[in-house]
């Protein structure tokens, strides 16, 4: 065996009860997030509350709550999510309607619900993302052949997405609408829907996005400031120019943890939407690249979980994993691209890393669902191959068969099972 082969075998999670790389990436991002929220928010917290550790303490509480929720969800079988998918979708839509009626308005947007007895505001769009993914995974399992052949089955989830999109635009929460649209379209694509339909819908979505972008003056100002932020650096381009200054100051190795200057009331939302800019200033290019690498590892392993589930004949677990990977990947990409000036400014948090109870809680639940899907898939494969060899020489079902031991896959194996 070559050296590369031995390294791959050593790093493989094939004989483990779950994908440990997924757990490592998740916990690493959570811990880095707590450190960076503490660093980015200390001056703002001292100014607003007199306690420099105010936001850090709250974020630590959110972390404990998120891990507790993840542990609870990890014990729930995926069958519960599959059966209750339509109900969860109704809950998500009801929250989006409720936030328009009695939601708390911050900076001109109604996105949060204040719940008595709960120490944080609930962001309805975060819960709606999870509910939509669970519904879509169940829908694709039930109607997979029809989605591939008939326009009606293909368009039904898009009509539901249109209702959710309208509610999000009314808040307004344009960033969440973009992420959910990308997620649903990606899940349909992963399910094997024809490419021609996506090209047609891509043109329609692009036209609709352009109309939405110019419909409100503040959105148009963000687009024009994105093209040349330095032309109006103290007004519409202020956030982006301050973020770019943070990146420039960070250079290769950074200013050192806690030594950011931009967080000192220069960069707005330094511990939420623009925490990545503070991270780049303090940890430099290498630190920022490390965080991007952790997100890439997480998304890669999430896709691998979905692929294993699909090949094992568990379409719900597969499409659930794909949907989570798409949402986390899209949201992370948009947040990092906004911070670095590659996209217009959008109010999206960085999953698992930014300050915010709702985002952290829902992201942790998504990671727990990924682990649950992986555990159930590996258990099923162990039951299907009880004599597979273990690393110690005894029979172990957790070890997947080698390529020579696997049966030949039919051309339609990629399509999963539709019942």
C-alpha angles and dihedrals in degrees: 000000000000123000091252091051092051090050092051091049091050093050095044120113093202095115095042126096090238141004104283093187089064090053093046093051092047096049092043092054091047093052093044088049093054091050093048094045088052092050097042097045104041097094094041091047092050090051096047102036107011089241115099090197095053098106092036091055092048091048090051089053089049089052092053091047091048093051091047091051090047091051090051094048091047089064093052117092117238088238088075092057091046094052094044097043096111091047091050089051090054090049091052093049091045091054091050090052092045093052089057090054105040104004125134114254118223123174091347096309130106103211106127136074120206109218118197112244094015115109095219141044118258115232105215096204092060092056091043090057092058093044092050093050092051092049094046092050091053092044093053091049092052099041105026098129091045092049089057096046110029132055092214095062090042094052099044096080089044090057089054088048090052091056091050091045092054091051091049093049090052091058085040108240105145094164094058090048090055092048094049092047091052091047096052093044090048093050091051089049092049088050090061102256113166117275094228092067091054093052091053093045092045089060091049093047091048091051091047092047091051091052092049091048094056097035094082124046094224092055092049090048090054091052094049092045090050090057092053112002093172092062089074103014096158096051128022093004096045099104095046096046092050090049091050090050088054091053091048094050091050094059113165104326103020135232093281131267110303094011099102115135097189092064089063094094094294100096114053118223090012094164097042123031097009102037090117090062090054089047090053091049095050101035100028130214093318093053093047091047089051092056091047087051091053091052090048090051092049094049092045092052091045090054089047090054090052093048093051091050092049093051090047091055100255105124096170093056090044097052092040089056092046091050093050091048091050094049095047092043095048094046093047092047094049094047094049092042091051092049092050096044099252094117135029116271114282130174099239126135123226106251116249091357113060124079113265134105098219095048094046093045095049093043091053091049089052091052090050090052090052091052091047091052090049093048094049091047093050092047090052091049091050090053091048093051107031093163097054109132120255127216089255092052098257127109113282125171092199090074111085117223120265119253090262091053096049118095116246110272118236118233089251095053090098089063095068123210124306119197 
